[in-house]
């Protein structure tokens, strides 16, 4: 069972706290130094198994590979002020690249493989990496971006190598520097460890710096060398970064896969490798719960099933839980800008809709539009404080000042409230607020209702602008595998379940195969809305043509 301290509440400041942070390791050690020492201690343990590439690496092999890559970087003269670019799936040697960066104190900037060319160029324009590791699948796009930006970058392929390119296998032939040791960080624990990307649901993703702090460690879950971890998240997700760090620090075995997420494949991996710890996004949970193999798979090895990143319907949560051997499904409310998990909910039965309580080292408050702190059961913007340095959005001090105030409180943009027991509830994103006849409402209110339909796997609600009414609610719905569900069923269900006219699906609904998502798997409300408008506009046009033909007849 994870260590979960009681929280405190300051009635004067209206601040909830998870208690003092206690460093698991000496506070002056960098993440790279910790991983290096822990891998020395357990050289023969299995560090990583690739379920798709069929490779197995011990911790000694991973450490030597990481030292080879780090020695190659040192040979190029990379400094701690330089950036390494990443755009890669979870392949066998990606761990060596990540650890090499940690060993050298050189941050990597990780981009998602699905980014469009324009986004790749905008992000790499910010960090201008000197060295870029990417899959051969994206090699031409990365090369084009480097040429457009006139980057003096060496590009290395991780898999599916284009002819004539420099391959990761070539780098792994580099001799290890004599008496190799991880570099001392020039700025200590305040130095940037990595640069990830924001979700990008409201525009081009921002480059989010991650601090070289032990706050990123999942110490409260008490992972050991007996644990087998799995996440499909790549290194541009905070969950992917946390997983690869915790594997190195706590000597777990990491199961990886470089395929498109396949719930049936995940079920097979859980059975074959006896996975104990899973970190997953809600969209993959919905796919898993909707998968025929899920009902018959042996999931008894799972000790912790952690999810986060966006909302997950109670129906999906309950179906996942029904197949687990004990109470191990927990929500982790992680904010990339916070550089760690902020809250966890280990009390599903008592607080099924809550994202949990703040963990050790985290303070939380709810503020109104005037910036005033609010008490229990009052809704406002959720703000976090972790007491550590954060370098903000790389190259974007203006946006940094918007999300972090002068007292170093991080303004998440999420609306929520704390109940009387100190549990946080997220209502919606502040920017997702809609108005119908000037009456404010949030899409999540309607999504909660629709997700209760037994044949619904996922739903996204958004506003469609009407000159008279304002934001009319509409929905794109993914139905459960093998079920019969029609758009009118959804509209009728909402009409029967919600009395307020402004919260009904006044702009209608459509059934879709999948929702539109941002690169890190989160539902992209704006893109889903655009697809809805495209579909409904096309249908209206087809209906008009049919009507015209009928009149001519």
C-alpha positions as CSV (number, residue, x, y, z in Angstrom):
1,X,0.0,0.0,0.0
2,X,1.4,3.5,-0.9
3,X,2.4,5.9,1.9
4,X,-0.4,8.5,2.0
5,X,0.0,11.1,4.8
6,X,-2.9,13.1,6.2
7,X,-3.3,16.6,4.8
8,X,-3.5,19.8,6.8
9,X,-5.7,22.8,6.2
10,X,-4.8,26.4,7.2
11,X,-8.1,28.1,7.8
12,X,-6.5,31.6,7.7
13,X,-4.6,31.2,4.4
14,X,-7.2,28.7,3.0
15,X,-4.4,26.4,1.9
16,X,-4.3,22.6,1.9
17,X,-1.0,20.8,2.3
18,X,0.2,17.2,1.8
19,X,2.9,17.7,4.4
20,X,6.6,18.3,4.2
21,X,8.6,16.7,1.4
22,X,11.2,14.3,2.5
23,X,14.0,13.5,0.1
24,X,14.4,9.8,-0.6
25,X,18.1,10.4,-1.5
26,X,20.7,13.1,-0.6
27,X,19.2,16.4,-1.8
28,X,22.4,17.4,-3.7
29,X,22.3,14.4,-6.0
30,X,21.0,14.9,-9.5
31,X,18.5,12.4,-11.1
32,X,21.4,11.2,-13.3
33,X,23.6,10.6,-10.3
34,X,20.9,8.7,-8.5
35,X,20.1,6.5,-11.5
36,X,23.9,5.8,-12.1
37,X,24.5,4.7,-8.5
38,X,21.3,2.6,-8.3
39,X,22.1,0.8,-11.5
40,X,25.6,0.0,-10.2
41,X,24.1,-1.6,-7.2
42,X,21.9,-4.1,-9.1
43,X,23.7,-4.8,-12.4
44,X,22.2,-8.2,-13.1
45,X,18.5,-7.3,-12.7
46,X,16.4,-7.1,-15.8
47,X,16.0,-3.4,-16.6
48,X,13.8,-3.5,-19.7
49,X,11.9,-5.8,-22.0
50,X,10.6,-4.7,-25.3
51,X,7.4,-6.6,-26.1
52,X,7.5,-5.6,-29.7
53,X,11.2,-5.7,-30.6
54,X,11.8,-8.8,-28.4
55,X,14.8,-7.4,-26.6
56,X,15.9,-7.9,-23.0
57,X,18.5,-5.6,-21.3
58,X,20.0,-5.9,-17.8
59,X,20.6,-2.8,-15.7
60,X,24.4,-3.2,-16.4
61,X,23.7,-3.2,-20.2
62,X,21.5,-0.2,-20.0
63,X,24.1,1.7,-17.8
64,X,27.0,0.9,-20.2
65,X,24.9,1.9,-23.2
66,X,24.0,5.1,-21.5
67,X,27.6,5.8,-20.8
68,X,28.5,5.2,-24.4
69,X,25.9,7.7,-25.6
70,X,27.0,10.1,-23.0
71,X,30.6,9.7,-24.0
72,X,29.5,10.4,-27.7
73,X,27.8,13.6,-26.5
74,X,30.9,14.7,-24.6
75,X,33.0,14.0,-27.7
76,X,30.8,16.4,-29.6
77,X,31.4,19.0,-27.0
78,X,27.8,19.3,-25.7
79,X,27.5,21.6,-22.7
80,X,24.8,21.7,-20.1
81,X,23.4,24.8,-21.8
82,X,22.8,22.8,-25.0
83,X,19.6,20.8,-25.8
84,X,19.1,17.3,-27.2
85,X,16.0,16.8,-29.3
86,X,13.9,13.6,-29.2
87,X,11.1,12.5,-31.4
88,X,10.8,8.8,-30.9
89,X,8.7,5.8,-29.9
90,X,9.5,3.5,-26.9
91,X,12.2,1.5,-28.7
92,X,15.0,-0.5,-27.1
93,X,17.7,2.1,-26.8
94,X,15.7,5.2,-26.1
95,X,16.4,4.6,-22.4
96,X,20.1,4.9,-23.0
97,X,19.6,8.2,-24.7
98,X,17.5,9.6,-21.9
99,X,19.9,8.4,-19.2
100,X,22.9,9.7,-21.1
101,X,21.3,13.2,-21.0
102,X,20.7,12.8,-17.3
103,X,24.3,11.6,-16.7
104,X,25.6,14.7,-18.6
105,X,23.2,17.2,-17.2
106,X,22.0,18.1,-20.7
107,X,18.2,18.4,-21.0
108,X,16.3,16.8,-23.8
109,X,13.4,18.3,-25.6
110,X,10.9,15.6,-26.5
111,X,8.3,16.0,-29.2
112,X,5.4,13.7,-30.0
113,X,5.7,11.6,-33.2
114,X,2.3,12.8,-34.4
115,X,3.2,16.5,-34.6
116,X,2.7,18.3,-37.9
117,X,5.6,19.8,-39.7
118,X,4.7,23.3,-38.7
119,X,4.6,22.3,-35.0
120,X,7.9,20.5,-35.2
121,X,9.5,23.6,-36.6
122,X,7.9,26.0,-34.1
123,X,9.0,23.9,-31.1
124,X,12.6,23.2,-32.3
125,X,12.9,26.9,-33.2
126,X,12.5,27.5,-29.5
127,X,15.2,25.1,-28.2
128,X,17.4,24.7,-31.3
129,X,18.8,21.3,-30.4
130,X,22.4,20.4,-31.4
131,X,21.7,16.7,-31.4
132,X,18.4,15.0,-32.4
133,X,17.3,11.4,-31.9
134,X,14.3,10.4,-33.9
135,X,12.7,7.3,-35.5
136,X,13.4,6.7,-39.2
137,X,9.6,7.1,-39.6
138,X,10.0,10.8,-38.8
139,X,13.5,11.3,-40.1
140,X,12.6,13.3,-43.2
141,X,10.3,15.6,-41.3
142,X,13.0,16.2,-38.7
143,X,15.6,16.8,-41.4
144,X,13.4,19.2,-43.2
145,X,12.8,21.1,-39.9
146,X,16.5,21.3,-39.2
147,X,17.2,22.6,-42.7
148,X,14.4,25.2,-42.5
149,X,15.6,26.4,-39.1
150,X,19.3,26.2,-40.2
151,X,20.1,24.1,-37.2
152,X,23.7,22.8,-36.9
153,X,22.2,19.5,-35.7
154,X,23.4,15.9,-35.9
155,X,20.4,13.6,-36.5
156,X,20.5,10.0,-35.3
157,X,17.9,7.3,-36.2
158,X,16.4,5.0,-33.5
159,X,14.6,2.5,-35.8
160,X,13.6,1.9,-39.4
161,X,16.8,3.6,-40.4
162,X,16.9,5.6,-43.7
163,X,19.8,4.6,-46.0
164,X,23.0,6.3,-45.1
165,X,21.9,8.0,-41.9
166,X,23.7,7.8,-38.5
167,X,22.0,5.1,-36.4
168,X,21.8,4.6,-32.7
169,X,23.8,1.3,-33.1
170,X,26.6,3.4,-34.5
171,X,26.6,5.6,-31.4
172,X,26.6,2.5,-29.1
173,X,30.1,1.6,-30.5
174,X,31.6,4.7,-28.8
175,X,34.3,3.9,-26.3
176,X,33.3,4.8,-22.7
177,X,35.2,7.7,-21.3
178,X,37.9,6.7,-18.8
179,X,36.7,6.8,-15.2
180,X,33.2,7.9,-16.4
181,X,31.1,9.6,-13.8
182,X,27.9,11.6,-14.1
183,X,28.5,15.3,-14.4
184,X,27.9,17.7,-11.5
185,X,25.0,20.0,-12.3
186,X,26.1,23.6,-12.7
187,X,22.9,24.9,-11.1
188,X,22.3,21.9,-8.7
189,X,18.8,20.6,-8.3
190,X,17.4,23.8,-9.8
191,X,18.8,22.9,-13.2
192,X,16.5,21.8,-16.0
193,X,16.3,18.0,-16.4
194,X,14.1,17.8,-19.5
195,X,11.8,19.8,-21.7
196,X,8.4,18.4,-22.5
197,X,5.4,19.9,-24.4
198,X,2.1,21.1,-23.0
199,X,-1.0,19.3,-24.2
200,X,-1.6,21.8,-27.0
201,X,-5.4,21.6,-26.8
202,X,-5.6,25.4,-27.1
203,X,-2.9,26.1,-29.6
204,X,0.7,25.3,-30.4
205,X,2.3,23.3,-27.5
206,X,4.6,25.2,-25.2
207,X,8.1,23.9,-24.2
208,X,7.7,23.0,-20.5
209,X,10.9,22.7,-18.4
210,X,11.1,19.9,-15.9
211,X,13.4,20.6,-12.9
212,X,16.1,18.3,-11.7
213,X,14.2,17.6,-8.4
214,X,13.3,14.5,-6.5
215,X,9.7,15.7,-6.5
216,X,9.4,13.8,-9.9
217,X,10.0,10.5,-8.1
218,X,6.9,8.4,-7.2
219,X,8.2,7.6,-3.7
220,X,4.7,7.4,-2.2
221,X,4.0,4.2,-4.2
222,X,7.1,2.5,-2.7
223,X,8.2,0.7,-5.9
224,X,10.7,-2.1,-5.5
225,X,12.9,-4.4,-7.7
226,X,10.0,-6.9,-7.7
227,X,7.8,-4.4,-9.6
228,X,7.2,-4.6,-13.4
229,X,6.2,-1.3,-14.9
230,X,4.3,-0.5,-18.1
231,X,3.2,2.7,-19.8
232,X,2.5,3.4,-23.4
233,X,3.4,7.0,-22.9
234,X,6.4,8.3,-24.8
235,X,9.0,10.7,-23.3
236,X,7.0,13.8,-24.3
237,X,4.4,12.9,-21.6
238,X,5.1,13.5,-17.9
239,X,3.9,10.0,-17.3
240,X,6.5,8.6,-19.7
241,X,9.2,10.7,-18.1
242,X,8.2,9.6,-14.5
243,X,8.1,6.0,-15.6
244,X,11.6,5.9,-17.1
245,X,13.1,7.7,-14.1
246,X,11.4,5.5,-11.5
247,X,12.6,2.4,-13.4
248,X,16.2,3.6,-13.1
249,X,15.8,4.8,-9.5
250,X,13.8,1.9,-7.9
251,X,15.3,-1.0,-10.0
252,X,12.0,-2.0,-11.5
253,X,11.6,-3.9,-14.8
254,X,10.2,-1.7,-17.5
255,X,8.0,-3.2,-20.3
256,X,8.0,-1.1,-23.4
257,X,6.3,-1.3,-26.8
258,X,6.8,0.8,-29.9
259,X,3.5,0.0,-31.6
260,X,0.3,2.0,-31.8
261,X,-1.6,1.3,-28.6
262,X,-3.5,-2.0,-28.8
263,X,-5.6,-3.0,-25.8
264,X,-5.5,-6.7,-26.8
265,X,-1.7,-6.5,-26.9
266,X,-1.7,-4.8,-23.5
267,X,-3.8,-7.7,-22.0
268,X,-1.3,-10.2,-23.4
269,X,1.7,-8.2,-22.0
270,X,0.1,-8.1,-18.5
271,X,-0.3,-11.9,-18.5
272,X,3.1,-12.7,-20.0
273,X,5.2,-10.3,-18.0
274,X,3.1,-10.2,-14.8
275,X,3.0,-6.4,-14.9
276,X,2.4,-4.9,-11.4
277,X,2.4,-1.1,-12.1
278,X,0.5,0.6,-15.0
279,X,0.5,4.3,-15.8
280,X,-2.2,5.1,-18.4
281,X,-4.3,7.8,-20.0
282,X,-8.1,7.7,-19.9
283,X,-8.5,7.2,-23.6
284,X,-6.5,4.0,-23.5
285,X,-8.5,2.9,-20.5
286,X,-11.7,3.4,-22.5
287,X,-10.2,1.3,-25.3
288,X,-9.2,-1.4,-22.9
289,X,-12.6,-1.6,-21.2
290,X,-14.1,-1.8,-24.6
291,X,-11.8,-4.6,-25.7
292,X,-13.2,-8.2,-25.9
293,X,-9.9,-9.7,-24.5
294,X,-10.2,-7.6,-21.4
295,X,-13.0,-9.8,-20.0
296,X,-11.0,-13.0,-20.1
297,X,-7.4,-11.8,-19.4
298,X,-5.6,-12.6,-16.1
299,X,-4.9,-9.2,-14.5
300,X,-4.1,-10.5,-11.0
301,X,-0.5,-9.3,-11.0
302,X,-1.5,-5.6,-11.0
303,X,-0.8,-3.8,-7.8
304,X,-1.2,-0.3,-9.0
305,X,-3.2,1.0,-12.0
306,X,-2.6,4.7,-12.2
307,X,-4.3,7.0,-14.6
308,X,-4.4,10.7,-15.3
309,X,-4.3,13.4,-17.9
310,X,-8.0,14.0,-18.4
311,X,-11.4,12.9,-17.1
312,X,-12.4,9.2,-17.2
313,X,-16.0,8.2,-16.9
314,X,-17.2,6.3,-13.8
315,X,-18.5,3.6,-16.1
316,X,-15.0,2.9,-17.5
317,X,-13.4,3.2,-14.1
318,X,-15.9,0.7,-12.6
319,X,-15.4,-1.7,-15.5
320,X,-11.6,-1.6,-15.1
321,X,-12.0,-2.0,-11.3
322,X,-14.3,-5.0,-11.7
323,X,-11.4,-6.9,-13.3
324,X,-8.7,-6.1,-10.8
325,X,-8.0,-8.4,-7.9
326,X,-8.1,-5.6,-5.3
327,X,-8.5,-1.9,-4.9
328,X,-5.6,-0.6,-7.0
329,X,-7.1,1.8,-9.5
330,X,-6.0,5.4,-8.6
331,X,-6.3,8.7,-10.2
332,X,-3.0,10.8,-10.4
333,X,-3.7,14.5,-11.0
334,X,-0.4,15.4,-12.7
335,X,0.3,18.8,-14.2
336,X,3.4,19.0,-16.5
337,X,4.2,22.5,-15.3
338,X,4.1,21.2,-11.7
339,X,6.8,18.7,-12.8
340,X,5.1,16.0,-10.8
341,X,1.9,14.4,-9.5
342,X,-0.1,17.0,-7.5
343,X,-2.9,14.8,-6.1
344,X,-3.8,11.1,-5.9
345,X,-7.1,9.5,-5.1
346,X,-6.7,6.3,-3.1
347,X,-10.3,6.4,-1.9
348,X,-12.4,5.5,-4.9
349,X,-15.3,4.0,-3.0
350,X,-15.7,7.0,-0.7
351,X,-14.8,9.7,-3.3
352,X,-15.3,8.3,-6.8
353,X,-15.3,11.6,-8.6
354,X,-12.4,13.2,-6.8
355,X,-8.8,13.5,-8.2
356,X,-7.6,13.1,-4.6
357,X,-5.6,14.8,-2.0
358,X,-2.3,16.7,-2.4
359,X,0.8,14.5,-1.9
360,X,3.8,15.3,0.3
361,X,5.6,18.5,-0.8
362,X,2.5,19.9,-2.5
363,X,0.3,22.8,-1.3
364,X,-3.0,23.6,-2.9
365,X,-5.5,26.5,-2.9
366,X,-8.6,27.5,-4.8
367,X,-8.9,31.2,-5.9
368,X,-11.6,33.3,-7.4
369,X,-11.4,35.7,-10.3
370,X,-9.9,38.3,-8.0
371,X,-7.1,36.0,-6.9
372,X,-8.6,35.6,-3.4
373,X,-8.3,32.2,-1.7
374,X,-11.5,30.3,-1.2
375,X,-12.6,27.8,1.5
376,X,-14.0,24.3,1.3
377,X,-16.8,23.6,-1.3
378,X,-16.2,26.9,-3.1
379,X,-15.4,26.7,-6.8
380,X,-12.5,28.5,-8.4
381,X,-9.2,28.0,-10.2
382,X,-6.9,25.3,-8.8
383,X,-3.4,26.5,-7.9
384,X,-0.4,24.5,-6.7
385,X,2.8,25.3,-4.9
386,X,5.7,22.8,-4.5
387,X,8.5,24.9,-3.1
388,X,10.9,24.1,-5.9
389,X,12.5,26.1,-8.7
390,X,10.8,26.1,-12.1
391,X,12.4,27.6,-15.1
392,X,9.0,28.0,-16.8
393,X,8.2,27.7,-20.5
394,X,11.6,27.6,-22.3
395,X,12.1,30.8,-24.2
396,X,8.7,32.2,-23.2
397,X,8.8,34.3,-20.0
398,X,5.5,36.0,-20.9
399,X,3.5,32.8,-20.7
400,X,5.5,31.7,-17.7
401,X,4.4,34.9,-15.8
402,X,0.8,34.1,-16.7
403,X,0.7,30.6,-15.1
404,X,3.1,31.3,-12.2
405,X,2.6,34.3,-9.9
406,X,5.2,36.2,-7.8
407,X,4.7,33.8,-4.9
408,X,5.4,30.9,-7.2
409,X,1.9,29.5,-7.2
410,X,1.1,27.6,-10.4
411,X,-2.3,28.6,-11.9
412,X,-3.5,25.4,-13.6
413,X,-6.4,26.8,-15.5
414,X,-8.6,24.0,-14.1
415,X,-11.7,24.9,-12.1
416,X,-12.5,22.9,-9.0
417,X,-13.2,22.8,-5.3
418,X,-12.0,21.1,-2.2
419,X,-14.5,19.3,-0.1
420,X,-14.6,19.2,3.7
421,X,-12.3,16.2,3.8
422,X,-9.6,17.8,1.7
423,X,-10.4,16.0,-1.6
424,X,-10.1,18.0,-4.8
425,X,-12.8,17.9,-7.5
426,X,-12.1,19.2,-11.0
427,X,-15.1,20.8,-12.6
428,X,-13.7,21.8,-16.0
429,X,-11.0,23.7,-17.8
430,X,-11.5,27.5,-17.3
431,X,-11.2,28.1,-21.0
432,X,-13.9,25.5,-21.7
433,X,-16.7,27.6,-20.2
434,X,-19.7,28.0,-22.5
435,X,-22.6,30.5,-22.4
436,X,-26.1,29.9,-23.7
437,X,-28.4,33.0,-23.5
438,X,-25.6,34.4,-21.3
439,X,-26.0,31.5,-18.8
440,X,-22.6,29.9,-18.0
441,X,-22.2,26.1,-18.1
442,X,-19.4,23.6,-18.7
443,X,-19.2,20.7,-21.2
444,X,-18.2,18.3,-18.5
445,X,-21.6,18.6,-16.8
446,X,-23.2,17.1,-20.0
447,X,-20.4,14.7,-20.5
448,X,-21.0,13.2,-17.1
449,X,-24.6,12.6,-18.0
450,X,-23.9,11.0,-21.4
451,X,-21.1,8.8,-20.0
452,X,-23.7,7.1,-17.8
453,X,-25.3,5.6,-20.9
454,X,-24.4,1.9,-20.9
455,X,-23.5,1.8,-24.6
456,X,-21.2,4.9,-24.5
457,X,-17.4,4.3,-24.4
458,X,-16.3,8.0,-24.7
459,X,-17.8,11.4,-25.2
460,X,-16.7,14.9,-25.9
461,X,-19.1,17.9,-25.5
462,X,-18.4,21.3,-27.0
463,X,-20.1,24.5,-28.0
464,X,-21.4,25.4,-31.5
465,X,-21.9,29.1,-31.9
466,X,-25.4,30.3,-32.7
467,X,-26.0,34.0,-33.3
468,X,-29.2,34.0,-31.2
469,X,-28.5,31.5,-28.5
470,X,-24.7,31.7,-28.1
471,X,-22.9,28.4,-27.4
472,X,-25.2,25.5,-28.2
473,X,-24.0,22.2,-26.8
474,X,-23.1,19.4,-29.2
475,X,-21.6,15.9,-28.6
476,X,-19.3,13.5,-30.4
477,X,-19.8,10.0,-29.0
478,X,-17.8,6.7,-29.3
479,X,-20.1,3.7,-28.7
480,X,-19.0,0.6,-27.0
481,X,-17.8,-2.3,-29.1
482,X,-20.6,-4.3,-30.5
483,X,-23.4,-2.1,-29.2
484,X,-26.1,-0.3,-31.1
485,X,-26.2,3.4,-30.4
486,X,-27.6,6.2,-32.5
487,X,-27.1,9.9,-32.2
488,X,-30.7,10.5,-31.5
489,X,-30.5,8.1,-28.6
490,X,-27.9,10.4,-27.0
491,X,-29.9,13.6,-27.7
492,X,-33.0,11.9,-26.2
493,X,-31.1,10.7,-23.1
494,X,-29.8,14.2,-22.4
495,X,-33.3,15.7,-22.9
496,X,-34.7,13.2,-20.3
497,X,-31.9,13.6,-17.8
498,X,-31.3,17.3,-17.8
499,X,-34.1,19.8,-17.1
500,X,-32.2,23.0,-18.0
501,X,-32.7,23.8,-21.7
502,X,-29.3,25.5,-22.0
503,X,-27.6,22.2,-21.1
504,X,-29.4,20.1,-23.7
505,X,-27.7,19.1,-26.9
506,X,-29.3,21.9,-28.8
507,X,-26.7,21.5,-31.7
508,X,-27.1,17.7,-31.8
509,X,-24.8,14.7,-31.6
510,X,-22.9,12.4,-33.9
511,X,-21.5,8.9,-33.4
512,X,-17.7,8.6,-34.3
513,X,-15.1,5.8,-34.3
514,X,-12.8,7.9,-32.1
515,X,-12.5,11.4,-30.7
516,X,-9.9,13.8,-32.0
517,X,-6.9,13.9,-29.8
518,X,-3.8,16.1,-29.1
519,X,-0.4,14.5,-29.6
520,X,-0.3,13.2,-26.0
521,X,-3.6,11.4,-26.3
522,X,-5.8,13.9,-24.5
523,X,-9.2,14.6,-26.1
524,X,-8.8,17.8,-28.2
525,X,-12.1,19.5,-27.8
526,X,-11.4,22.1,-30.5
527,X,-10.4,19.4,-33.1
528,X,-13.4,17.2,-32.2
529,X,-15.7,20.2,-32.6
530,X,-14.2,21.0,-36.0
531,X,-14.8,17.4,-37.1
532,X,-18.4,17.6,-35.9
533,X,-19.0,20.8,-37.9
534,X,-17.4,19.1,-41.0
535,X,-19.7,16.1,-40.7
536,X,-22.9,18.0,-40.0
537,X,-22.2,20.5,-42.7
538,X,-21.6,17.7,-45.2
539,X,-24.8,15.9,-44.2
540,X,-26.8,19.1,-44.5
541,X,-25.4,19.6,-48.0
542,X,-26.2,16.1,-49.0
543,X,-29.8,16.4,-47.6
544,X,-30.3,19.6,-49.6
545,X,-29.1,18.0,-52.8
546,X,-31.4,15.1,-52.2
547,X,-34.3,17.5,-51.5
548,X,-33.6,19.4,-54.8
549,X,-33.6,16.1,-56.8
550,X,-36.9,15.1,-55.1
551,X,-38.5,18.4,-56.1
552,X,-37.3,18.0,-59.7
553,X,-38.8,14.6,-59.9
